[in-house]
Amino acid sequence: MSQNDSPYLDSVPPELPAGPPEMPQEQRHATVFTGKTSEFFGIWIINVVLSILTLGIYSAWAKVRTERYFYSNTKIAGSPFEYLADPVRILKGRLIAYVLVITLSILAHLQLFFLLVPFYLLILLTVPWMIYLGLRFRARYSAWRGLKFRFVDGIYEAYVNFMFKPILGFFTGNLLWPWVRLSQHEYMGNGHRFGGKRFSFQADLGRYYLPFLISMGIGAAALIIYMVLIFASIGIGGMSPEGGDKPSTDAMIWVMLPAIIFLYVAMFVISIYIHTKYMNFFWNGLRLGTHRFESSLRTRDMLWLYFSNGIAILLSLGLAAPWAMIRMANYRAAHFTFISAGNIDELSAEFESGRDSTGSEMLDALDLDMGIGL
Amino acid sequence: MSNITGIWYNGKSSRGQTVRLSMPVPECLQIENDKGEVSEFDSQHLSISTRLGSTHRTIQIPDQGHVQSEDNAIFDTWFPRQSRVEKLVDWFERRKTAALSAAAFTVISVLLFYFFGIPYAALKVAPHVSPSIERTMSEQVMKVLDLSHANPSKLPLVKQQALQTQFKSIIAGLPREKELHLLFRDAPSMGANAFALPNGNIVMTDDLVKLAKNDEQLVSVMAHEVGHHEHRHGIRQTLESAGVLAIIAALFGDISGTSMTATLPAVLLQNGYSRSHEQEADDFAFQLLIKHGRSPQAFADMFKLIQANAVLDDSGAINYLSTHPASKERIARAEQAAKQIKK
């Protein structure tokens, strides 16, 4: 903004020598996150109090204020993002989700399996549809510099990528899992638009397999160690003469407990590792016209963040949650860069091709808060 | 006269225009761009984003995009007609004392709700739950039980009939007497055990009957289970766990990614209710036994037997971990009640 006061800026470009015309210079724009824990704590705690007092009704407004806070404090090239969703629409989605969850938990508690199983299957059948509606919702109510995002890919593709391919992957012993994730990334990446520009996504399947195979290796090793420990503990338990001896029971527990804890830690590490890698793959494979993105999250940082955040939230009875959220947003912003080629002031709302404009919107967007873990 | 800077995006391009905003006359917003061109807008036609911390504010101009500005405070004087609710919310959000007292208020109200609100609501709602729900729920449990780990009882019929007679005698005259039925099952995997279902069926395992030294002890267990039914503990527990889930959803629903930490306390919190239910059923049993001229001492003896049995015959980790100190307390209470009858 202050650059506009400079007398030279306006005069320089025309006098540049006419070099090669179409070689846009790449320019890196770091993401800046300006949210502060002290400020967000106030917003968060009021959200909690009002949500409780209104028996959950306010939670829709709470969500909008939270999202707005994080969007507005995330800035690329000096401009904040905007979250524009209407709380009433969110409330609608929430009410549907509440009804579903409460029905499910009541059926489960009453052990009415003849109702529970079909109901559960029915909900599972709608998952891709809900993911699709969720993507549309988030995109439609996100904006930057007054230009809106949109998600235009079809519902059929949602079923292919979030149901048929995962089922196929399941029946092939999960060996196709990286391919399934890659197709989901393609679906999400290619389906988004910003203003009139389309996002495109391209990535190499081999790269997706590498962390997967490493995870499988670590997982298998962890499982073998776990099995050895469990068998050892059963051996210790069996050594007692009549099977009722107390000391041997104690010893058995002291071997078995660490084994179980070890397995959980291993699973935690693996899931964070693969999640981090895939998140990087997604952003690094994404293009917006000639512009691209760079995500450089590191597994060990993410492990530490998730672990220490979880401990802090537990020990503070939840009060550390706003601190944890700001901390995570800070880390993510610090490792996310927008790399523009060409002028980012030239992005426009005009469609590049006619078929992008969604003619009739049969199904509206809906937010059910389905995490798809990108 | 105060004016602020902002950036105007026309909604068609990502190119922003630095502008100067001022309001010389109330309700009339003037926007001046860097070329000195001035546009005027009636503030009634503009929509202003609500205040949120120190984040930027936006002014939506119909068909002409919007203006963003970081100058937060002046918006409230320029545009006083905002949603009252969100204005109040913002007022609270920006005050440290308000935030802290809100935190304290939340903790206290959640605790009150947990300890008094939920159990009270469950108590009041439980009698209105349709008996058909109780029936389907219980039949389902029985079906699963019979399919998986229970067989018909192997106890001699004479023994079964003797116990049935005793059972009839202690429940005689209870308000929900007609609903109560005693069933026997052979279920080795459940050990010496007894439980009450919401429809009034009380199930006893063969192992329990064999473990008891006399019928008096078994009658004391029956009385305890009858207590569960009279107090509608089955339905109340269902309602209470729904209440706990509701609290957790309200508290943590807004935090994404911590659902893992939220489900664990839910399980622990529900155990708190079942303990007070046990106590209620115990008290009911003691009174019922005393009314029929029997001693609660039998309950204490039976409990000791079950405890000793559980520690002896089982080397599994689960049993080891579940022997909580509360059992001792319950035995002591039974003995206390037995002493009172002697006096």
Chai-1 contact restraints between the chains, C-beta under 6 A:
chainA,res_idxA,chainB,res_idxB,connection_type,confidence,min_distance_angstrom,max_distance_angstrom,comment,restraint_id
A,M1,B,T18,contact,1.0,0.0,6.0,A-B,restraint_1
A,N4,B,T18,contact,1.0,0.0,6.0,A-B,restraint_2
A,E39,B,G53,contact,1.0,0.0,6.0,A-B,restraint_3
A,G42,B,E93,contact,1.0,0.0,6.0,A-B,restraint_4
A,G42,B,A99,contact,1.0,0.0,6.0,A-B,restraint_5
A,I43,B,E93,contact,1.0,0.0,6.0,A-B,restraint_6
A,I45,B,A99,contact,1.0,0.0,6.0,A-B,restraint_7
A,I45,B,A102,contact,1.0,0.0,6.0,A-B,restraint_8
A,I45,B,A103,contact,1.0,0.0,6.0,A-B,restraint_9
A,I46,B,F92,contact,1.0,0.0,6.0,A-B,restraint_10
A,I46,B,E93,contact,1.0,0.0,6.0,A-B,restraint_11
A,I46,B,A102,contact,1.0,0.0,6.0,A-B,restraint_12
A,N47,B,D254,contact,1.0,0.0,6.0,A-B,restraint_13
A,V48,B,T106,contact,1.0,0.0,6.0,A-B,restraint_14
A,V49,B,A102,contact,1.0,0.0,6.0,A-B,restraint_15
A,V49,B,T106,contact,1.0,0.0,6.0,A-B,restraint_16
A,S51,B,A250,contact,1.0,0.0,6.0,A-B,restraint_17
A,I52,B,A250,contact,1.0,0.0,6.0,A-B,restraint_18
A,G56,B,A250,contact,1.0,0.0,6.0,A-B,restraint_19
A,S59,B,G253,contact,1.0,0.0,6.0,A-B,restraint_20
A,A62,B,D254,contact,1.0,0.0,6.0,A-B,restraint_21
A,R65,B,L52,contact,1.0,0.0,6.0,A-B,restraint_22
A,R68,B,L52,contact,1.0,0.0,6.0,A-B,restraint_23
A,Y69,B,L52,contact,1.0,0.0,6.0,A-B,restraint_24
A,S72,B,T55,contact,1.0,0.0,6.0,A-B,restraint_25
A,S72,B,H56,contact,1.0,0.0,6.0,A-B,restraint_26
A,P80,B,H56,contact,1.0,0.0,6.0,A-B,restraint_27
A,H109,B,T238,contact,1.0,0.0,6.0,A-B,restraint_28
A,L110,B,M137,contact,1.0,0.0,6.0,A-B,restraint_29
A,Q111,B,Q140,contact,1.0,0.0,6.0,A-B,restraint_30
A,Q111,B,V141,contact,1.0,0.0,6.0,A-B,restraint_31
A,L112,B,Q140,contact,1.0,0.0,6.0,A-B,restraint_32
A,R145,B,Y9,contact,1.0,0.0,6.0,A-B,restraint_33
A,R145,B,S14,contact,1.0,0.0,6.0,A-B,restraint_34
A,G146,B,Y9,contact,1.0,0.0,6.0,A-B,restraint_35
A,G146,B,G11,contact,1.0,0.0,6.0,A-B,restraint_36
A,G146,B,G65,contact,1.0,0.0,6.0,A-B,restraint_37
A,G146,B,H66,contact,1.0,0.0,6.0,A-B,restraint_38
A,L147,B,S14,contact,1.0,0.0,6.0,A-B,restraint_39
A,G243,B,S315,contact,1.0,0.0,6.0,A-B,restraint_40
A,T249,B,S315,contact,1.0,0.0,6.0,A-B,restraint_41
A,I253,B,A317,contact,1.0,0.0,6.0,A-B,restraint_42
A,G310,B,T261,contact,1.0,0.0,6.0,A-B,restraint_43
A,I313,B,T258,contact,1.0,0.0,6.0,A-B,restraint_44
A,L314,B,T261,contact,1.0,0.0,6.0,A-B,restraint_45
A,A321,B,I255,contact,1.0,0.0,6.0,A-B,restraint_46
A,D345,B,S14,contact,1.0,0.0,6.0,A-B,restraint_47
A,D345,B,R15,contact,1.0,0.0,6.0,A-B,restraint_48
A,L347,B,S14,contact,1.0,0.0,6.0,A-B,restraint_49
A,S348,B,K12,contact,1.0,0.0,6.0,A-B,restraint_50
A,S348,B,S13,contact,1.0,0.0,6.0,A-B,restraint_51
A,A349,B,K12,contact,1.0,0.0,6.0,A-B,restraint_52
